Amino acid sequence: MEELKLKKIQPRANTIITTGQRYYEKNDKQAKDAYIKKRRDNQHLLTTAEDKNLHLLVQKVIAIGPVVHDVKVGDIVKINPLHYLDRKLVAQRESLERDVLDLTGTRVKETYSELDYKFPTIDINDEECLLLYDRDIDYVIIDADGDSFKNLKENY
């Protein structure tokens, strides 16, 4: 069976479809390597959303469902990733110090985790788009300075 390639869709109810821009292109190894080198040169130790190439939290709306109010196609919006958080357990170990006990007198287990966000996506015209709800939009950006804002406004 032939794969279905979407060209244009009409979202239902309170669904919003936005662009799916990331910090750099998925397959752009050169941009990723340059970014990692810059971070190492500046001795950054914390992992950021940019390190993981997650989606940007500012996107352009490309389609809205009939129930969506206050947001229209073409708006640049700030996305709240709260509903899409994904917690990963990185490490777990039992405390070796005897004085670290919980209220029942047993040793405390220390856990280390990372928080990521994973948005549902849909491919439209071979472009990755985010499939969100109106509750996921914090606000509409009317005007701002910066290259990423101008790029969204002009190219999509």
Secondary structure as UniProt FT lines:
FT   TURN            13..14
FT   STRAND          15..19
FT   TURN            26..27
FT   HELIX           29..41
FT   TURN            42..43
FT   TURN            49..53
FT   STRAND          58..64
FT   TURN            66..67
FT   TURN            73..74
FT   STRAND          76..79
FT   HELIX           81..84
FT   STRAND          85..94
FT   TURN            98..99
FT   TURN            103..104
FT   STRAND          109..117
FT   STRAND          121..124
FT   TURN            125..126
FT   STRAND          127..133
FT   HELIX           134..136
FT   STRAND          137..141
FT   HELIX           147..155
//
